[in-house]
Amino acid sequence: MTEHFRRKVMKFVTCALIVFAAYIIQTTPGFFEFFGISPILVLPACICIAVFEGEFAGGLFGFIMGLFCDSASETVFGFNALVYLVLCVGAGLLTIYVFRRSTMNIMLLCLGAIFIRSALEFFFSFMLYNYEDLEGFFYTVIAPQIVLTSIFSLPFCVLFRKLHAFFEPDETKE
């Protein structure tokens, strides 16, 4: 096994452990809640993986962790997997072809991704069935969850930036 392959395996194992720890924290009831609202931690972590490791790795992590999130959520099974896959591949491609890897751009990508995911969930889970007081639900549950999740995207950005720099060989550093 070459040194490059060993580094890559160790990097992706570490990424998988971090994302799985975020999943456990996210799905533990009452553990990481603020005023009854818990952030979605897995999506910003997968977006950061897509930004630093590329669209294929991000899409793969997004799809697998989306399946995990589907098993713990009340949405249709496969909803999160499909949405996370598309958002992570899109974030990886945008980073390659359009954006630089600055902290502000990564935070904006995470904010956009969580907004798209929350808007789709709100539309397909609540608005389609014409529940009462949808505006109140959006402003008291969905909007605070978007804000809380975007706040927690900064630690993931810093963590995955340091992880990428640590495992990257010296001759290929930017």
C-alpha positions as CSV (number, residue, x, y, z in Angstrom):
1,M,0.0,0.0,0.0
2,T,1.5,3.3,-1.0
3,E,1.7,6.3,1.3
4,H,-0.7,8.3,-0.9
5,F,-3.4,5.6,-0.7
6,R,-2.8,5.2,3.1
7,R,-3.3,8.9,3.6
8,K,-6.5,8.9,1.5
9,V,-8.0,6.0,3.4
10,M,-7.2,7.6,6.8
11,K,-8.7,10.9,5.6
12,F,-11.9,9.3,4.5
13,V,-12.2,7.1,7.6
14,T,-11.7,10.3,9.8
15,C,-14.3,12.1,7.7
16,A,-16.8,9.2,8.1
17,L,-16.3,9.2,11.9
18,I,-16.9,12.9,12.1
19,V,-20.0,12.8,10.0
20,F,-21.3,9.8,11.9
21,A,-20.7,11.6,15.2
22,A,-22.6,14.6,13.9
23,Y,-25.5,12.2,13.0
24,I,-25.5,10.7,16.5
25,I,-25.5,14.2,18.0
26,Q,-28.3,15.3,15.6
27,T,-30.6,12.4,16.3
28,T,-30.2,12.1,20.0
29,P,-33.5,13.5,21.4
30,G,-33.0,16.4,23.7
31,F,-29.2,16.4,23.6
32,F,-28.4,19.3,21.3
33,E,-31.6,21.3,21.3
34,F,-31.9,25.1,21.8
35,F,-35.4,26.2,22.7
36,G,-36.8,23.0,21.3
37,I,-35.1,23.4,18.0
38,S,-32.2,21.0,17.0
39,P,-29.8,21.9,14.1
40,I,-29.3,19.6,11.1
41,L,-25.6,18.8,11.6
42,V,-25.0,16.2,8.9
43,L,-25.7,18.4,5.9
44,P,-23.1,21.1,6.6
45,A,-20.6,18.3,7.3
46,C,-21.3,16.7,4.0
47,I,-21.2,20.0,2.1
48,C,-17.7,20.7,3.7
49,I,-16.6,17.2,2.5
50,A,-17.8,18.0,-1.0
51,V,-16.0,21.4,-1.0
52,F,-12.6,20.0,0.2
53,E,-12.6,16.5,-1.2
54,G,-14.6,16.9,-4.4
55,E,-18.0,16.3,-5.8
56,F,-17.8,12.5,-5.9
57,A,-16.8,12.0,-2.3
58,G,-19.3,14.7,-1.2
59,G,-22.1,13.1,-3.1
60,L,-21.2,9.6,-1.7
61,F,-21.1,10.9,1.8
62,G,-24.3,12.9,1.2
63,F,-26.2,10.0,-0.2
64,I,-25.1,7.5,2.6
65,M,-25.7,10.0,5.4
66,G,-29.0,11.0,3.8
67,L,-30.1,7.4,4.1
68,F,-29.2,7.5,7.8
69,C,-31.1,10.7,8.2
70,D,-34.1,9.2,6.4
71,S,-34.2,6.4,8.9
72,A,-34.4,8.9,11.8
73,S,-36.8,11.4,10.2
74,E,-40.5,11.5,9.4
75,T,-40.0,12.2,5.7
76,V,-40.5,9.8,2.9
77,F,-37.6,7.3,2.9
78,G,-35.1,8.5,0.3
79,F,-36.0,12.2,0.5
80,N,-32.9,13.2,2.4
81,A,-30.7,10.8,0.5
82,L,-31.7,12.3,-2.8
83,V,-31.6,15.9,-1.6
84,Y,-28.2,15.5,0.1
85,L,-26.8,13.8,-3.0
86,V,-27.8,16.6,-5.3
87,L,-26.8,19.4,-2.9
88,C,-23.4,17.9,-2.2
89,V,-22.5,17.2,-5.8
90,G,-23.7,20.7,-6.6
91,A,-21.5,22.2,-3.9
92,G,-18.5,20.2,-5.0
93,L,-19.0,21.3,-8.6
94,L,-19.6,24.9,-7.7
95,T,-16.4,24.9,-5.7
96,I,-14.4,23.4,-8.6
97,Y,-15.7,25.7,-11.3
98,V,-17.1,28.8,-9.8
99,F,-16.2,29.6,-6.1
100,R,-13.0,29.7,-4.2
101,R,-12.7,27.7,-0.9
102,S,-13.0,30.7,1.4
103,T,-14.8,30.4,4.7
104,M,-17.5,32.8,3.6
105,N,-18.2,30.9,0.4
106,I,-18.5,27.6,2.3
107,M,-20.8,29.2,4.8
108,L,-23.0,30.6,2.0
109,L,-23.1,27.2,0.3
110,C,-24.1,25.6,3.6
111,L,-26.8,28.2,4.2
112,G,-28.1,27.8,0.6
113,A,-28.1,24.0,1.0
114,I,-29.9,24.0,4.3
115,F,-32.5,26.5,3.0
116,I,-33.2,24.4,-0.1
117,R,-33.5,21.2,2.0
118,S,-35.8,22.9,4.6
119,A,-37.9,24.5,1.9
120,L,-38.4,21.2,0.1
121,E,-39.3,19.4,3.3
122,F,-41.7,22.2,4.3
123,F,-43.4,22.1,0.9
124,F,-43.6,18.3,0.5
125,S,-44.4,17.5,4.2
126,F,-46.6,20.3,5.3
127,M,-47.7,22.7,2.6
128,L,-48.9,20.0,0.2
129,Y,-51.3,18.7,2.8
130,N,-52.6,22.2,3.6
131,Y,-52.1,22.2,7.3
132,E,-53.3,25.2,9.4
133,D,-50.9,27.9,10.6
134,L,-48.2,27.1,8.1
135,E,-46.6,30.6,8.4
136,G,-46.4,30.3,12.2
137,F,-44.8,26.8,11.9
138,F,-42.3,28.1,9.3
139,Y,-41.3,31.1,11.4
140,T,-41.1,29.2,14.8
141,V,-39.6,25.9,13.7
142,I,-38.1,25.9,10.1
143,A,-36.5,29.4,10.1
144,P,-34.8,29.0,13.5
145,Q,-33.5,25.6,12.4
146,I,-32.0,27.1,9.3
147,V,-30.3,29.8,11.3
148,L,-29.0,27.4,13.9
149,T,-27.7,25.0,11.3
150,S,-25.9,27.8,9.4
151,I,-24.2,28.9,12.7
152,F,-22.9,25.3,13.2
153,S,-21.5,25.2,9.6
154,L,-18.6,27.4,10.7
155,P,-17.0,24.8,13.1
156,F,-17.4,22.1,10.4
157,C,-15.8,24.4,7.8
158,V,-12.8,25.0,10.1
159,L,-12.6,21.3,11.1
160,F,-12.6,19.9,7.5
161,R,-10.2,22.6,6.3
162,K,-7.7,21.5,9.0
163,L,-8.4,17.9,8.3
164,H,-7.8,18.4,4.5
165,A,-4.5,20.3,5.2
166,F,-3.3,17.7,7.6
167,F,-3.8,14.7,5.3
168,E,-2.7,16.5,2.1
169,P,0.8,15.6,1.0
170,D,3.4,18.5,1.3
171,E,4.1,18.6,-2.5
172,T,0.4,19.1,-3.5
173,K,-0.5,21.8,-0.9
174,E,-1.9,25.0,-2.3
